[in-house]
Amino acid sequence: MDKETAYPDKALITTANEHHRGQLEVLVDDKEAMYVFDCGYVDYERFDRMTDDGILFCFATEEECRNT
């Protein structure tokens, strides 16, 4: 391991039938971290709560991902 390489702080193994969105509450808990999501994680209500809690994040958007 070297100082130039980033490694995940956490990993969570679940069963194959468990949806990954439910794991956000478990994994997203550090206000000093920046979280990056793909379009599959888009949940605007949850993102609003994360913003209210001071959690920093960004997510990839596609044409189908629109904030209404």
C-alpha positions in Angstrom: 0.0 0.0 0.0 1.2 3.5 -0.8 0.0 7.0 0.0 -1.0 7.7 -3.7 -3.6 4.9 -3.9 -7.1 5.3 -2.4 -8.7 2.3 -0.8 -12.3 1.9 0.4 -12.8 2.4 4.1 -15.7 -0.1 4.2 -17.2 -3.0 2.4 -20.5 -4.6 3.0 -21.4 -8.1 1.7 -25.1 -8.8 1.3 -27.2 -11.6 -0.1 -27.9 -11.4 -3.8 -31.6 -10.7 -3.3 -31.0 -7.6 -1.2 -31.3 -4.3 -3.1 -28.2 -2.1 -2.8 -30.1 1.1 -2.2 -31.0 -0.1 1.3 -27.3 -0.2 2.2 -26.8 3.6 1.8 -28.0 4.2 5.4 -25.3 1.7 6.6 -22.4 3.0 4.4 -23.0 6.7 4.3 -22.1 8.1 7.7 -19.0 10.2 7.5 -19.5 14.0 7.1 -15.8 14.3 6.2 -16.1 12.0 3.2 -17.3 12.6 -0.3 -19.6 9.9 -1.7 -20.0 9.2 -5.4 -23.0 7.4 -6.8 -24.0 6.1 -10.2 -27.4 6.7 -11.7 -28.7 3.5 -10.2 -28.5 5.1 -6.7 -30.5 8.2 -7.5 -33.0 8.8 -4.7 -33.8 12.5 -4.5 -35.6 12.3 -1.1 -32.6 10.5 0.4 -30.3 13.0 -1.2 -32.3 15.8 0.4 -31.9 14.2 3.8 -28.1 13.7 3.2 -27.8 17.4 2.2 -29.7 18.4 5.4 -27.3 16.2 7.4 -24.2 17.8 5.8 -23.2 14.7 3.8 -21.2 15.6 0.6 -22.0 13.6 -2.5 -22.2 13.7 -6.3 -23.8 11.3 -8.7 -23.6 10.6 -12.4 -26.6 11.7 -14.4 -28.1 10.4 -17.6 -31.0 11.8 -19.6 -33.4 9.6 -17.7 -32.2 11.0 -14.3 -34.0 14.3 -13.8 -34.7 16.3 -10.7 -38.4 17.3 -10.9 
